[in-house]
Amino acid sequence: MSRLRRKTSKLATASAPRQQTENPQPLAVVPNRKKFVRLTLWPLVAATFFMVSGGTYGTEDIVHGAGYGRAILILLLTPLLWSLPTAFMIGELSSALPYEGGYYAWVRRAMGNFWGFQEAWLSLVASIFDMAIYPTLFVAYLTRMFPWFQEGNRGWWVALAVVIACAVLNIAGVKVVSLTSLWLFFALSAPFVAIVLLAPFKMGALANAVTKPTTSTVDILGGLLICMWNYMGWDNASTIATEVERPQRTYPRAMLVAVAIVALSYVLPFAAMWMTGLKATAWETGSWADIAGLLGGPLLRIGVVLGGIISAFGMFNALVMSYSRLPLAMAQDGMLPGIFAKLQKKSRAPWVAIIALAMGWAMCLGLGFARLVTLDILLYGFSLMLEFIALAVLRFREPELARPFRVPGGLFGAIAIGIPPMLLLGFSIIRSEHEQVWNMSSFEFGMILIAAGFLAYAVNHLLKPHGWAPAEQKPEPAA
């Protein structure tokens, strides 16, 4: 989809090469009244759904680690303590500052270039681990139907094909991605609707079912972290704010609707399977396919496998759209070389940024699921912390900033809303001390990556003290 740009004289002035200042003040978005195709509420809800969830897939280990009752409780409480505060924060900041780059632009405006750079760094480094998960899930479900792909390096080549296909789709433009997400949402939801409807007719029937032995070692803490991972990523939708129809109104509504849909997509299928009496130990990543086969036969099994493939593809596809806007926004602000601001002529997609990121994501294919989740949450958590700080700082520094949607409770509410998510992040720190990466704990490895952001900023500033020269004028959207 064409990107919404401001075609005013103010924008032309703001787009000229400029020095980096410690407290940049981006101009507000002035809606372009030409008839460009932009994301409306439901396409944005669908894209957000894939950026955050992608359906029930990837949640199986939560039940394995915690059991049905505690798993459902975790799935109900986590959105209240983790997702809703984040959605409220995003609702306020995206409605007040609907800029390209989203959360990077918020932190930069609130705390200056250094912390804006760190926000983008943390998000992009976390994306390297996060984006390796989805092609892995794609292969995990594909091999449930076609074991042939488990042999040799075939699965890796399939995962690489997913990366390439999604990069091509995103270069084709955001309109293709949003419409794809909407249809993929309906396609992957259908098998789980069938599971919820069939389960009451199988009350207790699977109590003695023979299932494939699992290899999962996830405990209740690991289940909580996987639950947090399944509920994270709400801020990813903010990076495409200039491509959303009436973002001040659409974002808050989309966030709240998406939170409810994601929670229901997790809780209802597990509650339904609990009624069947199936043992909690039967669950592990990818086992939805076999369990659906026990419940509804081979057709439902095939449907779940196809849904798992669709889910992984859809999540990766939507997140490419989100992450690729960070280098674009940074290049337009002079914080990265101008080549990252280059756009494909027809779709106006940031093709250089997409290709560069896709190369980085491909390098991490094949790493373990649990390790990827732990590192992802650790790095994402620090970037999320900066966003909540930005919310409070902007309330204090710019109380008169127009906020069509506000976190309730005044300045106290803006500060307090970030406390529950930060407390939950403590669990990721505890677990990261027990995961190993290259003969060191995941926590140590994560701290090295965070410190590297400070070094990267210093090198960037040393090379270009006044910033990389951005494009003479920000590109206009395609008609």
QUITA-V296238 format. One record per residue. N is the residue number from 1. PHI is phi as a letter, one per 40 degrees, with the letter a starting at -180 (NA if undefined). D_FIRST is the distance of its C-alpha to the first C-alpha in whole Angstrom. Layout:
N;PHI;D_FIRST
N;PHI;D_FIRST
This chain:
1;NA;0
2;c;4
3;c;6
4;c;9
5;b;12
6;c;16
7;b;17
8;b;21
9;c;24
10;c;24
11;c;21
12;d;22
13;c;25
14;c;24
15;c;22
16;c;25
17;d;27
18;a;28
19;c;31
20;c;30
21;b;32
22;c;33
23;b;31
24;c;28
25;b;27
26;c;23
27;c;23
28;c;21
29;c;18
30;b;18
31;d;16
32;c;14
33;c;16
34;c;14
35;c;12
36;c;8
37;c;6
38;b;6
39;c;8
40;c;12
41;d;15
42;c;15
43;c;12
44;c;12
45;d;16
46;c;15
47;c;13
48;c;16
49;d;18
50;c;17
51;c;17
52;b;21
53;b;23
54;g;21
55;g;24
56;c;28
57;c;28
58;g;30
59;b;32
60;d;35
61;c;37
62;c;37
63;c;39
64;d;41
65;c;42
66;b;42
67;g;43
68;c;42
69;c;43
70;c;42
71;c;39
72;c;38
73;c;39
74;c;37
75;c;34
76;c;35
77;c;36
78;d;33
79;c;31
80;c;33
81;c;34
82;b;31
83;c;28
84;c;29
85;d;30
86;c;27
87;c;24
88;c;27
89;d;26
90;c;22
91;d;22
92;c;25
93;c;23
94;c;19
95;c;21
96;c;23
97;b;21
98;c;17
99;b;16
100;d;14
101;g;16
102;f;17
103;d;21
104;c;22
105;c;21
106;c;24
107;c;26
108;c;26
109;c;27
110;c;29
111;b;31
112;g;31
113;c;29
114;d;31
115;c;30
116;c;27
117;c;27
118;c;29
119;c;26
120;c;23
121;c;26
122;c;27
123;c;24
124;c;23
125;c;26
126;c;26
127;c;23
128;c;25
129;c;27
130;c;25
131;c;22
132;c;26
133;c;26
134;c;24
135;c;24
136;c;28
137;c;28
138;d;26
139;c;29
140;d;31
141;c;30
142;c;30
143;c;34
144;c;35
145;c;34
146;b;35
147;d;38
148;d;38
149;c;35
150;c;37
151;c;39
152;f;39
153;b;36
154;c;34
155;c;32
156;c;31
157;c;29
158;c;27
159;c;26
160;c;25
161;c;23
162;c;21
163;d;20
164;c;19
165;c;17
166;c;15
167;c;15
168;c;14
169;d;11
170;c;10
171;c;10
172;c;8
173;h;5
174;c;4
175;c;4
176;c;7
177;c;8
178;c;8
179;c;10
180;c;12
181;c;13
182;c;14
183;c;16
184;c;18
185;d;19
186;c;21
187;c;22
188;c;23
189;c;25
190;d;27
191;c;30
192;c;30
193;c;31
194;c;33
195;c;35
196;c;35
197;c;37
198;c;39
199;d;41
200;d;43
201;c;45
202;b;45
203;d;47
204;g;49
205;c;49
206;b;47
207;c;50
208;b;51
209;c;48
210;c;49
211;b;45
212;c;45
213;d;46
214;c;43
215;b;43
216;c;41
217;b;43
218;c;41
219;b;43
220;c;42
221;c;41
222;c;39
223;c;38
224;c;37
225;c;35
226;c;33
227;c;32
228;c;31
229;c;28
230;c;27
231;b;27
232;b;25
233;h;22
234;c;21
235;c;20
236;c;17
237;c;15
238;c;16
239;c;14
240;b;11
241;d;12
242;c;11
243;b;8
244;b;10
245;c;12
246;f;15
247;d;15
248;d;19
249;c;20
250;c;17
251;c;18
252;d;21
253;c;21
254;c;19
255;c;21
256;c;24
257;c;23
258;c;21
259;d;25
260;c;27
261;c;25
262;c;25
263;d;29
264;c;30
265;c;28
266;c;30
267;c;33
268;c;34
269;c;34
270;c;36
271;c;39
272;c;39
273;c;40
274;c;42
275;c;44
276;c;45
277;g;47
278;c;45
279;c;46
280;c;44
281;c;45
282;c;43
283;c;40
284;a;38
285;d;34
286;g;33
287;c;36
288;d;34
289;c;35
290;c;38
291;c;39
292;c;37
293;c;39
294;c;42
295;c;41
296;b;39
297;g;40
298;c;39
299;c;36
300;c;35
301;c;35
302;c;33
303;c;30
304;c;30
305;d;30
306;c;27
307;c;26
308;c;26
309;c;25
310;c;21
311;c;22
312;c;22
313;c;19
314;c;17
315;c;18
316;c;18
317;c;14
318;c;13
319;c;15
320;d;14
321;d;11
322;c;13
323;c;16
324;c;14
325;c;13
326;c;17
327;d;18
328;d;16
329;c;17
330;c;21
331;c;20
332;c;19
333;c;22
334;g;25
335;c;25
336;b;24
337;d;24
338;c;22
339;c;21
340;c;19
341;c;17
342;c;16
343;b;12
344;c;12
345;c;12
346;c;10
347;c;6
348;g;8
349;c;8
350;c;12
351;c;14
352;c;17
353;c;17
354;c;15
355;c;18
356;c;21
357;c;20
358;d;20
359;c;23
360;c;25
361;c;24
362;c;25
363;c;29
364;b;29
365;c;29
366;h;32
367;c;33
368;c;35
369;c;33
370;c;35
371;c;35
372;c;31
373;c;31
374;c;34
375;c;32
376;c;29
377;c;30
378;d;33
379;c;30
380;c;28
381;c;30
382;c;31
383;c;28
384;c;28
385;d;31
386;c;30
387;c;27
388;c;30
389;c;32
390;c;29
391;d;29
392;c;33
393;c;33
394;c;31
395;c;33
396;c;36
397;c;35
398;b;33
399;c;34
400;c;33
401;d;29
402;c;28
403;b;27
404;d;25
405;b;26
406;b;29
407;c;30
408;c;34
409;h;37
410;g;37
411;c;37
412;c;39
413;c;36
414;c;34
415;c;36
416;c;37
417;c;34
418;c;33
419;c;37
420;d;36
421;c;33
422;c;35
423;c;38
424;c;36
425;c;35
426;d;39
427;c;39
428;c;37
429;c;39
430;c;42
431;c;41
432;c;39
433;c;43
434;b;44
435;c;41
436;b;42
437;b;40
438;f;42
439;g;45
440;a;44
441;c;42
442;d;39
443;c;39
444;c;41
445;c;38
446;c;35
447;c;38
448;c;38
449;c;34
450;c;34
451;c;36
452;c;35
453;c;32
454;c;35
455;c;36
456;c;32
457;c;32
458;c;36
459;c;35
460;d;32
461;c;34
462;c;37
463;c;35
464;b;33
465;d;35
466;b;33
467;g;29
468;c;28
469;c;27
470;c;23
471;d;21
472;d;23
473;a;20
474;c;17
475;c;14
476;c;13
477;c;9
478;c;8
479;c;10
